[in-house]
Amino acid sequence: MYRAMQAGLDGPVASGFVGPFRGGTRAAASLIRGHVHDALTYNPLAVALILVVVVGAARWLLLALPLGQRPQCELSRRGRWIGFALALVAISLGWVYVLVSQSYLRPFAA
């Protein structure tokens, strides 16, 4: 892990380390306001995660509730490993983006 500079109230004050989801709350708030570019600037990984959650919730509301069935996703052992590897790569890339772009130093643009 990389030790980050103390950046006041907007920086990594609590632990001193920058996590891969740093800026996720600001990205979510920007998405709610319709500022997609700002959200992607704060943390594109958080935006992708938010979209996955929204699509999953919509799928559940539109399919599972009316039909009374729970959607099932069955993966083979190889599929689970591939999914785990892809998630690990995505989190790593998100972390690199946050560190390189220093998006955690940008103040929230309301």
C-alpha positions in Angstrom: 0.0 0.0 0.0 1.1 3.5 -0.7 1.1 6.1 2.1 -0.8 9.1 1.0 -0.2 12.7 1.9 -2.4 14.2 4.5 -4.8 16.3 2.5 -7.1 18.0 5.0 -10.7 16.9 5.3 -11.0 15.6 1.8 -7.9 13.4 2.0 -7.2 10.1 3.6 -7.3 11.4 7.1 -8.7 8.4 9.0 -6.2 5.7 8.1 -3.6 7.5 6.0 -4.0 5.1 3.2 -5.9 5.5 -0.1 -8.3 2.7 -0.9 -9.6 1.5 -4.3 -13.1 3.0 -3.6 -11.8 6.4 -2.5 -14.2 9.0 -4.1 -17.0 6.5 -4.4 -19.4 8.6 -2.3 -18.6 11.7 -4.4 -19.1 9.6 -7.5 -22.5 8.4 -6.3 -23.6 11.9 -5.4 -22.5 13.2 -8.8 -24.4 10.4 -10.6 -27.5 11.2 -8.6 -27.1 14.8 -9.8 -26.6 13.7 -13.4 -23.0 14.7 -13.6 -21.6 11.5 -15.2 -18.3 13.1 -16.2 -17.6 14.2 -12.6 -18.6 10.8 -11.3 -16.2 9.1 -13.7 -13.5 11.5 -12.7 -13.9 10.8 -9.0 -13.8 7.0 -9.3 -14.8 5.0 -12.4 -14.8 1.7 -10.5 -17.4 3.0 -8.1 -19.5 4.1 -11.0 -19.3 0.6 -12.5 -20.2 -1.0 -9.2 -23.2 1.4 -8.8 -24.4 0.5 -12.3 -24.1 -3.3 -11.5 -26.1 -2.8 -8.3 -28.8 -0.7 -10.0 -29.1 -3.2 -12.9 -29.2 -6.1 -10.4 -31.9 -4.5 -8.3 -34.0 -3.6 -11.4 -33.7 -7.2 -12.7 -34.8 -8.5 -9.3 -37.7 -6.1 -9.1 -38.9 -6.8 -12.7 -38.3 -10.6 -12.8 -38.2 -12.1 -9.3 -41.0 -10.3 -7.6 -43.7 -10.7 -10.3 -42.8 -14.3 -11.0 -42.2 -15.3 -7.4 -38.9 -17.0 -8.3 -35.4 -16.1 -7.3 -33.0 -15.6 -10.2 -30.2 -18.1 -10.1 -26.8 -17.9 -11.4 -24.9 -21.1 -11.5 -21.2 -21.0 -12.3 -18.7 -23.8 -12.7 -15.6 -23.8 -10.6 -13.7 -22.3 -13.5 -16.3 -19.6 -13.9 -16.0 -18.6 -10.3 -12.3 -18.4 -10.5 -12.5 -16.3 -13.7 -15.1 -14.0 -11.9 -12.8 -13.7 -8.9 -9.8 -12.9 -11.1 -11.8 -10.2 -13.1 -13.0 -8.6 -9.8 -9.4 -8.6 -8.5 -8.1 -7.0 -11.7 -11.0 -4.4 -11.7 -10.3 -3.4 -8.1 -6.5 -3.2 -8.8 -7.1 -1.0 -11.8 -9.5 1.2 -9.8 -6.8 1.6 -7.1 -4.2 2.5 -9.7 -6.5 5.1 -11.1 -7.2 6.7 -7.8 -3.5 6.8 -6.9 -2.3 8.1 -10.3 -5.1 10.6 -10.9 -5.0 11.8 -7.2 -8.8 12.1 -7.4 -9.0 12.0 -3.6 -7.4 15.4 -3.5 -10.2 17.0 -5.6 -12.9 18.7 -3.6 -16.5 17.8 -4.2 -18.2 19.9 -6.9 -21.7 20.3 -5.7 
